[in-house]
Amino acid sequence: MSSLCVGGLLRGGLIVGLALSLCGCATRQGRDYGNILFPGANYFQVQVVTPDASLASPVPIADLLLLPPVGDVPENLTDGLQLTLWQELQQILPGAVRAPRPRGRYVPYMQTSNILMDDGRPAIEELVRIGKLAQASHVLLPRIIDYRAYHPQRIVMEWLIVDVNRGRTLLLLVGGLDVSEQRVLISADSYLRERKAKPYNTANLELLLRSPREFNGFAVAQAVDALRGRLTPDKSDPFKRVMESAEVREYLSDLQ
């Protein structure tokens, strides 16, 4: 074989190898965000309404009743989403969050038709009454405004916390995540590195991007993180239980 042919083959191999190596680098850059300094994104905005209209101090929560999610979410994912919500809320309100039993006493009153008005807005009076029935100090209603279960996943949520004693909205959290945005992918990568007990690998991120339940866990964790410092367990002054009054009994009979 002539030296010209050998030289041509060598140059061709070098070009192919360089191209493959560049492709590998591009792929690796697109998947591995571990070396990228990226500040935490504020995906969820929180509005807290307190008697003095101040956000300087956290709002004490004695007993938070977590209702099942309502809105644009598949029914087969509702129970898992509620469990994820409960687990994440325990991180900031340990021992202060409870959820109704799947077939418990209050479930018939928590149907979407009962707690959302015809225009889609939450019925605050109904949420207050449910809180009194369950003897809770506060009620949290998670509402899913928009949801796409599979890649590229998207979720837009509105969380409403009602003060049962005062009979009014205490807190509103609104926001959403869309994995088609690079900043969301970077946050998902960071979330997996912190949460997964097993050694991290890119397969974890691939699973999150393809599993509705994994994505829901990530989204809820980001929302709860936005509440840190805004809510605190009320340990100093336990909530005075609301006894069943004539008004409560009349409400039960009307629903039945």
URMO-V675087 format. One record per residue. RES is the residue in one letter. PHI is phi in degrees with one decimal (* if undefined). OMEGA is omega in whole degrees, 0 to 359 (none if undefined). Layout:
((RES | PHI | OMEGA) (RES | PHI | OMEGA))
This chain:
((M | * | 183) (S | -70.7 | 180) (S | -63.7 | 180) (L | -65.8 | 179) (C | -66.1 | 180) (V | -60.4 | 179) (G | -62.1 | 179) (G | -65.4 | 178) (L | -64.0 | 180) (L | -63.2 | 180) (R | -65.8 | 179) (G | -64.5 | 179) (G | -64.2 | 180) (L | -63.6 | 180) (I | -64.9 | 179) (V | -62.6 | 180) (G | -62.9 | 179) (L | -64.8 | 179) (A | -63.1 | 180) (L | -65.5 | 180) (S | -65.9 | 178) (L | -67.3 | 178) (C | -62.7 | 179) (G | -62.5 | 179) (C | -64.5 | 181) (A | -63.5 | 179) (T | -63.8 | 182) (R | -65.0 | 178) (Q | -64.8 | 181) (G | -76.7 | 184) (R | -111.4 | 186) (D | -101.6 | 181) (Y | -103.6 | 186) (G | -61.7 | 183) (N | -99.9 | 181) (I | -102.6 | 177) (L | -83.3 | 185) (F | -130.7 | 182) (P | -66.0 | 179) (G | -59.8 | 182) (A | -87.3 | 177) (N | -92.3 | 182) (Y | -77.0 | 185) (F | -121.4 | 177) (Q | -97.1 | 184) (V | -119.1 | 174) (Q | -118.8 | 179) (V | -110.6 | 179) (V | -112.0 | 179) (T | -116.6 | 182) (P | -54.0 | 180) (D | -98.5 | 179) (A | 54.2 | 183) (S | -120.7 | 177) (L | -106.3 | 186) (A | -67.7 | 183) (S | -118.9 | 180) (P | -67.3 | 179) (V | -86.5 | 180) (P | -75.3 | 179) (I | -121.3 | 181) (A | -89.0 | 185) (D | -151.8 | 184) (L | -100.6 | 176) (L | -92.5 | 181) (L | -93.7 | 180) (L | -83.0 | 177) (P | -62.8 | 178) (P | -61.5 | 177) (V | -123.7 | 177) (G | 109.4 | 188) (D | -86.0 | 177) (V | -144.4 | 180) (P | -58.2 | 183) (E | -59.8 | 182) (N | -71.5 | 178) (L | -103.9 | 186) (T | -64.3 | 182) (D | -62.6 | 180) (G | -65.0 | 179) (L | -67.7 | 178) (Q | -65.4 | 178) (L | -63.0 | 178) (T | -62.6 | 176) (L | -57.9 | 181) (W | -60.4 | 181) (Q | -62.8 | 182) (E | -70.7 | 180) (L | -66.2 | 177) (Q | -63.1 | 181) (Q | -68.9 | 182) (I | -110.7 | 179) (L | -131.0 | 184) (P | -61.0 | 177) (G | 78.8 | 184) (A | -107.2 | 184) (V | -117.5 | 175) (R | -139.9 | 180) (A | -124.8 | 179) (P | -65.5 | 177) (R | -65.0 | 183) (P | -54.1 | 179) (R | -125.7 | 182) (G | -83.6 | 188) (R | -65.3 | 189) (Y | -95.5 | 184) (V | -58.5 | 181) (P | -59.9 | 182) (Y | -85.7 | 184) (M | -104.3 | 177) (Q | -66.8 | 181) (T | -56.5 | 182) (S | -64.2 | 182) (N | -93.9 | 186) (I | -105.2 | 173) (L | -117.4 | 178) (M | -77.7 | 184) (D | -60.3 | 181) (D | -88.7 | 177) (G | 92.8 | 180) (R | -77.8 | 178) (P | -63.4 | 176) (A | -88.5 | 187) (I | -60.2 | 181) (E | -61.9 | 179) (E | -67.5 | 179) (L | -63.7 | 178) (V | -64.3 | 180) (R | -65.2 | 177) (I | -61.7 | 178) (G | -60.3 | 178) (K | -68.4 | 179) (L | -60.8 | 181) (A | -86.5 | 181) (Q | 56.5 | 179) (A | -106.3 | 177) (S | -83.5 | 181) (H | -143.6 | 178) (V | -125.7 | 176) (L | -113.3 | 176) (L | -110.8 | 174) (P | -87.1 | 179) (R | -116.4 | 180) (I | -95.2 | 184) (I | -81.0 | 181) (D | -148.5 | 184) (Y | -148.8 | 173) (R | -128.6 | 191) (A | -75.2 | 188) (Y | -117.7 | 189) (H | -54.5 | 358) (P | -82.4 | 185) (Q | -65.8 | 179) (R | -151.4 | 175) (I | -145.9 | 175) (V | -123.1 | 186) (M | -124.1 | 170) (E | -131.7 | 177) (W | -107.2 | 181) (L | -119.0 | 175) (I | -111.3 | 182) (V | -108.7 | 175) (D | -84.6 | 184) (V | -67.9 | 181) (N | -61.1 | 184) (R | -87.3 | 178) (G | 68.6 | 182) (R | -152.4 | 178) (T | -69.9 | 179) (L | -103.3 | 187) (L | -146.9 | 176) (L | -133.6 | 177) (L | -117.3 | 182) (V | -137.1 | 176) (G | 167.7 | 182) (G | -163.1 | 180) (L | -129.7 | 177) (D | -137.4 | 186) (V | -72.8 | 174) (S | -75.2 | 177) (E | -92.1 | 183) (Q | -63.7 | 181) (R | -64.4 | 177) (V | -70.9 | 177) (L | -61.1 | 180) (I | -65.2 | 178) (S | -64.9 | 178) (A | -63.8 | 178) (D | -62.0 | 179) (S | -64.2 | 178) (Y | -59.2 | 181) (L | -67.1 | 180) (R | -63.5 | 181) (E | -82.7 | 189) (R | -94.5 | 186) (K | -77.4 | 180) (A | -76.1 | 180) (K | -75.2 | 177) (P | -53.6 | 184) (Y | -71.1 | 170) (N | -149.7 | 186) (T | -65.2 | 178) (A | -63.8 | 178) (N | -62.9 | 179) (L | -67.7 | 178) (E | -61.7 | 179) (L | -66.2 | 180) (L | -61.4 | 183) (L | -76.0 | 182) (R | -122.1 | 183) (S | -111.6 | 177) (P | -57.5 | 182) (R | -68.0 | 178) (E | -65.3 | 179) (F | -65.3 | 179) (N | -60.1 | 178) (G | -61.7 | 178) (F | -64.2 | 182) (A | -64.1 | 180) (V | -64.8 | 179) (A | -61.6 | 178) (Q | -66.9 | 180) (A | -67.6 | 180) (V | -64.2 | 179) (D | -60.7 | 178) (A | -69.9 | 180) (L | -90.7 | 181) (R | -60.2 | 181) (G | 85.0 | 179) (R | -95.8 | 181) (L | -123.1 | 179) (T | -147.0 | 177) (P | -64.0 | 179) (D | -90.8 | 182) (K | -98.9 | 187) (S | -76.8 | 184) (D | -130.8 | 183) (P | -56.0 | 182) (F | -66.6 | 177) (K | -75.5 | 184) (R | -62.7 | 179) (V | -90.6 | 180) (M | -81.7 | 181) (E | -69.4 | 180) (S | -98.9 | 178) (A | -61.6 | 179) (E | -63.5 | 180) (V | -65.9 | 180) (R | -63.6 | 178) (E | -66.4 | 178) (Y | -62.4 | 179) (L | -62.5 | 182) (S | -67.8 | 178) (D | -64.0 | 181) (L | -70.3 | 181) (Q | -74.0 | none))
